[in-house]
Amino acid sequence: MSEFRNENAPIIVEADGFHLIDAHGQQYLDGHSSLWCNIHGHRVPAIDQAIRSQLDRVAHSTLLGLSNGPSIELADELVRITPDGLQKVFYADCGAAGVEVALKMAYQFYQQRANKRQIRDKFLHFDGAYHGDTIGTMSIGSIGRFKDLYNPLLFPVVWTSLPNASPDNLDLEHQQLEYWSSELEKLLELHHETLAGVVIEPLVQAAAGIKVEASGFLKRARELTRRFDTLLIADEIAVGFGRTGTLFACEQEEVAPDILILSKGLTGGYLPLSATLVTDEIYEAFLGDPWLGRTFYHGHTYTGNPLACAAALASIRLIDENQVLKNVKQLEELLQRELAPLKSHANVKEIRQKGIMVGIELALEDNPFPAELRIGHQVTLECRRRGVVLRNIADVIVLMPAPAIPEHLVMQLCEVVRESIFEVMQAAKRKL
Ligand SMILES: *Cc1c(COP(=O)(O)O)cnc(C)c1O
């Protein structure tokens, strides 16, 4: 907090396309798509117009006991574009709340399902997981820096690791896949009767530092959760809406989860909204006469906000109209090509990439840099001086351009990142 106070972070007052403009009129390329949520850039005419039109009708009215047009339309659209079987939509106003909804629904589902009622009070999550900063989502998260202080407040969980991709050694990747799949199987065997769900970030653990998962693991997790009758809960808050190369990451392994959570890119990065999608089977466990007490008592004041839903509808339409997924494919190759020169740099331990999510891990002869150097942070400050905003995760430099960004801006982004890494490493060498 002290450092941040001294740093004079830019105050953004305006934006233009893929650039942010601060109070001094300085322009910055938005290299992390406003913390992973922006899709089409800023001040997109079609989205602006959709929000304005909705504003002329009604800005907000509750979904508790009433409904509204945009939330119904958006629910229809989400059911249409997400994997098969996800048929019902519950709205909240941020990603963490969407995950909390999933946890509460899963827990209640097992108590209320018709054929086999059970108390299931545990969730399984994976090492490196991040699902938000509320008490429930911290419980199923495993990034110590964010949650260790709060451990006494968190509920107990079951956890294991998942296999990482190793594109340069597919044999190793396959061995890891087999090993961690069988570990998951053992844990499910042991705990399945008390396990309400397995929570996973499909394909990429973003906040862990863009950890790309071994190909095939998601599918295994789906098979195992089905076999042991526990819910598969997919958190696509970061990976959804095109970032991994497909509209949703689950598509790449032909997986349909029981619960899917969307947020960040849902409104194109315009307004806070999340959607938790579930199967009919889950939905039906909540039906019944009022006195049976099967209602899902979870309501946020701004749930299903019409302005946010209108923005989401416009953004989803644009993804299709502008062939954004095609652009993502081109950007994916471009990023790979433009960042390749960094691979031979002595301080670049690894470049991890899936789609247009990139993590460049910096290290000192394979060991982490001394934490007090804040090397990752120094690189983002250097990028900022060169007109690009990014945010590091410890010593991982994360690039997360918007899916609709044009190629020439990604070339510029990569150039600034390369130069900034070289510059900061030179300076670090002098210090060490
Ligand atoms: C950002 C994120 C969240 C939390 O979303 P918020 O809107 O910030 O609460 C949850 N899960 C994943 C994978 C995320 O990247």
The ligand as a MOL file (V3000), in Angstrom:
LIG
                    3D

  0  0  0     0  0            999 V3000
M  V30 BEGIN CTAB
M  V30 COUNTS 15 15 0 0 0
M  V30 BEGIN ATOM
M  V30 1 C -11.3470 -12.6870 -11.8740 0
M  V30 2 C -11.6940 -14.0840 -11.5510 0
M  V30 3 C -12.6610 -14.3780 -10.5700 0
M  V30 4 C -13.3180 -13.3230 -9.7220 0
M  V30 5 O -14.0890 -12.4420 -10.4550 0
M  V30 6 P -14.4270 -11.0000 -9.8240 0
M  V30 7 O -15.3900 -10.3830 -10.7640 0
M  V30 8 O -13.1170 -10.2540 -9.7810 0
M  V30 9 O -14.9730 -11.2410 -8.4650 0
M  V30 10 C -12.9840 -15.7130 -10.3790 0
M  V30 11 N -12.4130 -16.6930 -11.0890 0
M  V30 12 C -11.4860 -16.4480 -12.0270 0
M  V30 13 C -10.9160 -17.5810 -12.7940 0
M  V30 14 C -11.0780 -15.1400 -12.2700 0
M  V30 15 O -10.1250 -14.8950 -13.1800 0
M  V30 END ATOM
M  V30 BEGIN BOND
M  V30 1 1 1 2
M  V30 2 1 2 3
M  V30 3 2 2 14
M  V30 4 1 3 4
M  V30 5 2 3 10
M  V30 6 1 4 5
M  V30 7 1 5 6
M  V30 8 2 6 7
M  V30 9 1 6 8
M  V30 10 1 6 9
M  V30 11 1 10 11
M  V30 12 2 11 12
M  V30 13 1 12 13
M  V30 14 1 12 14
M  V30 15 1 14 15
M  V30 END BOND
M  V30 END CTAB
M  END
